[in-house]
Amino acid sequence: MNRLARALFALSLLAAAPAAAAPAASPIDTHFALSTLDGRAVTDTDYRGKFLLIYFGYTFCPDVCPTTLSQIDAALDALGPQGARFQPLFISVDPSRDKPSVLKDYLANFRHIGGLAGSPEEIETVAKAFHAYYRARSLGNGEYAVDHSSYIYVIGPDGALIELLTGDLPDHPLDKELRRLLAKARA
């Protein structure tokens, strides 16, 4: 099911690519320009040399986001020293509520996860480049939730998309997937 879901998602991305665009290695553009939680401007090139694990979500997410971020943390712990080859980044798709101070407090619950922030327009640009879905949904009384895709985008040390992973499945062997990717990178 996991591989089937990834394959269907990848096919939908290919189908959504503009016909007039020049052929690219991946329909997902892995470039971004955002800010760290301490306000430093960064781009994807600042992370070259490491594998990036990029996850789009939001701090008010009741289940999928904290579960996935916990699984990423646990996988990197299981990798031991090899875990240092990965830099997980959480990008909020709710910039109205998830100001850098909120993100910093939230991410303090996870040992390995860094956060990136931006204006609503910057987040929209990055989400579109990654084909990450998100949409605010009213819950009434001025409250809302954000529906969003829940893929972990694995970006190689050279900045190219390697794979889409799901981390929100029970007993997902994320550490085994990351070991496989490391072994494949050495081959």
Helices and strands as residue ranges (DSSP letters): H 2-16, E 33-36, E 41-43, G 44-47, E 51-57, H 64-79, G 80-85, E 86-92, H 100-107, E 114-117, H 120-130, E 134-140, E 143-148, E 151-155, E 161-166, H 174-186
